[in-house]
């Protein structure tokens, strides 16, 4: 039975190396990998501007995020030679990143979550970001916190 790895991708500077690292792990373990990007609820971002915002903007933002993650996955795939392919899934959701990642991990029966040690937050914790902390504390499975420059694999 193939296990599943869920990778939280926030499109920060670290995201490309996070995808390459997690992709390598998934190939070595022959696990399915799911990349998940969580957008803030678009209705809360544009509150008060609704009459001037085109209704399709949410779909456009999701498509841009999907394309960017797809590009990074293709680059990671190109770095690995002579290894059988495995399943990749890219999901773009809306909500609170920590809550959505934990919920998806439960829903999809994930055995490992991989997240970066910090992201875009302007109120980052000194060592580990608040989203990463929430995931590490409440995840239904093991959590690997990725820190560039300290890769084990």
C-alpha positions in Angstrom: 0.0 0.0 0.0 1.4 3.4 -1.0 1.6 5.9 1.7 0.9 9.6 1.3 3.0 12.7 2.0 1.4 16.1 2.2 3.6 19.1 1.6 2.4 22.6 2.7 3.7 25.1 0.1 3.3 28.8 0.7 5.1 30.1 -2.4 7.8 31.8 -0.3 11.5 31.9 -1.3 11.9 28.5 0.4 9.1 26.7 -1.5 11.2 25.6 -4.5 13.8 23.9 -2.4 11.0 22.4 -0.2 9.4 20.9 -3.2 12.7 19.5 -4.5 13.5 18.0 -1.1 10.0 16.5 -0.5 9.9 15.2 -4.0 13.2 13.4 -3.5 11.8 11.8 -0.2 8.6 10.7 -2.0 10.6 9.0 -4.8 12.9 7.3 -2.3 10.0 6.0 -0.3 7.8 5.3 -3.4 5.0 7.4 -1.7 2.3 9.4 -3.3 2.9 13.2 -2.8 0.3 15.9 -2.4 1.4 19.5 -2.6 -1.1 21.9 -0.9 -1.2 25.6 -1.1 -3.6 27.5 1.1 -4.9 30.9 0.1 -6.4 33.2 2.6 -10.1 33.5 2.2 -10.4 35.9 -0.7 -13.6 37.5 0.6 -11.7 38.7 3.7 -8.8 40.2 1.7 -11.0 42.3 -0.6 -13.7 43.3 2.0 -15.1 46.6 0.9 -13.8 46.3 -2.6 -16.3 43.7 -3.8 -18.1 45.9 -6.4 -14.8 46.6 -8.2 -13.2 43.1 -8.0 -13.9 40.8 -10.9 -15.6 37.6 -9.6 -13.1 35.4 -11.4 -10.1 36.8 -9.6 -10.1 33.9 -7.1 -9.9 31.4 -9.9 -7.1 33.3 -11.5 -5.0 33.4 -8.3 -5.5 29.6 -7.8 -4.4 29.0 -11.4 -1.2 31.1 -10.9 -0.4 29.2 -7.7 -1.0 25.8 -9.4 1.2 26.8 -12.4 4.0 27.9 -10.1 3.9 24.7 -8.1 3.7 22.6 -11.2 6.8 24.3 -12.6 8.8 23.5 -9.4 7.6 19.9 -9.5 8.7 19.5 -13.1 12.1 20.9 -12.2 12.4 18.5 -9.2 11.3 15.6 -11.5 14.0 16.5 -14.1 16.7 16.2 -11.4 15.9 12.5 -10.7 16.9 10.0 -13.4 16.0 6.3 -13.8 13.5 6.2 -11.0 10.0 5.1 -11.6 7.4 7.9 -11.6 4.9 8.2 -8.8 1.7 10.1 -8.3 1.7 13.9 -7.8 -1.3 15.9 -6.8 -1.5 19.7 -6.4 -4.3 21.2 -4.4 -5.2 24.8 -3.9 -7.5 25.6 -1.1 -8.8 28.6 0.9 -8.7 29.1 4.6 -6.3 29.2 7.5 -3.2 27.3 6.4 -2.6 25.4 9.6 -6.2 24.3 9.9 -6.6 23.3 6.2 -3.3 21.3 6.2 -4.3 19.4 9.3 -7.9 18.8 8.0 -6.6 17.6 4.6 -4.1 15.3 6.3 -6.9 13.7 8.3 -9.2 13.5 5.4 -6.7 12.0 3.0 -5.1 9.5 5.5 -1.6 11.1 5.2 1.3 9.4 6.9 3.7 12.4 6.8 3.4 16.2 6.5 6.3 18.2 5.3 6.4 22.0 5.9 8.9 24.8 5.9 10.2 26.1 9.2 8.8 29.6 8.3 6.9 31.3 5.6 5.4 34.6 4.6 4.0 35.6 8.0 4.9 39.1 9.1 4.6 38.0 12.7 6.9 35.0 12.5 8.1 33.3 15.6 11.8 33.5 16.2 12.6 29.8 15.4 9.5 28.3 13.9 6.6 30.0 12.1 3.2 30.0 13.8 1.6 27.9 11.0 4.4 25.3 11.3 4.0 25.3 15.1 0.2 24.7 14.9 0.8 21.9 12.4 3.5 20.2 14.5 1.3 20.3 17.6 -2.0 19.2 16.1 -1.2 17.0 13.1 -2.7 13.5 13.0 0.6 12.1 11.7 4.4 12.7 11.8 5.6 16.1 10.7 8.9 16.9 9.1 9.9 20.6 9.4 12.2 21.5 6.5 15.1 23.9 7.1 17.2 24.6 4.0 20.9 23.7 4.4 20.1 20.9 6.9 18.8 18.3 4.5 19.3 14.7 5.7 18.4 13.1 2.3 
